[in-house]
Amino acid sequence: MKLPKEYLLSDLLSHNVRGSMTLSYGAGESVWMHPPVHRILGWSSKPSNFDLKRNVWKLNQIRQIIDNDIFVRGEPSISDLATLNRFPSLLFANLINKKGSKIGFIADFVFDFKTGNIKYYMVSRSNPKIPGSSRWKLEINKIIDQQPGLVFTSFNVLDDLLLMKSSLKNEFFKKGKKIFNRFDNFKNIASNRFEDWLDEDDSDDMYQKKNNDYVPYDDSQEIDNNNFYSDNINFKSSQKKKEDDPWI
């Protein structure tokens, strides 16, 4: 099986090291690198949780990678954890901006399998051991200096870098924001349609009321106010009644 051209350090350390299908040297634990030239030389594996010795491997000892196993050729160099901790490494180093403030940690890096040269680093804002945190891409040319446990850069904030992997928290907020935006759009559309419906309903009511209040003019029903209040009408009626009354 052909080895990949580029590989992530965290993937290398997460694999179990095997000499064969029956011979296991344990899972990867720490990296062996040369920070001044940004190059990985190898890594170490831990045989068991109760074993103090460590197996140290060169990068060119890798034969193939199958699933979660790395098959190696030859025998490892035997060391211990105290010795390996004295090896210089930029992994988990503090990232310092050009103002002298800590803005993150070196959490991971991508390297070339054939040469071991590091292509770029991965930066975390918080503790890099916390799973699901964000990762930013740190190019080698943005590193202006380095010391044990410290990496100095030429920028001020992590937002100046390319975001390679968003955290679960950011993804949740992004999805939540999209849902709220869609809900707001739906609410605005529904509100506009409801207002249009009310405007149409008011227009129909006004038109109907105007038609119901209209009464056609009929001159036959006009009342002559002068005759209604005239005394002559009542007077003539009373005189005629007196003349026809036999008892008067």
ABEGO torsion letter per residue (X at the ends): XBBBABBBAAAAAABBBBABAABBAEBBABBBBBAAAGBBAEBBBBABAABABBBBBBAAABABBBEABBBBBEBBBBBBAAAAAABBBABGBBBBBAAGBBAEBBABBBBBAAAGBBABBBBBABBAABBGBBBBBBBAAABABBBBGBBBBABABAAABBBABBBAAAAAAAAAAAAAAAAAAAAAAAAAAAAAAAAAAAAAAAAAAAAAABBBBBAAABBBAAAAABAAAAAAAAAAAAAABAAX
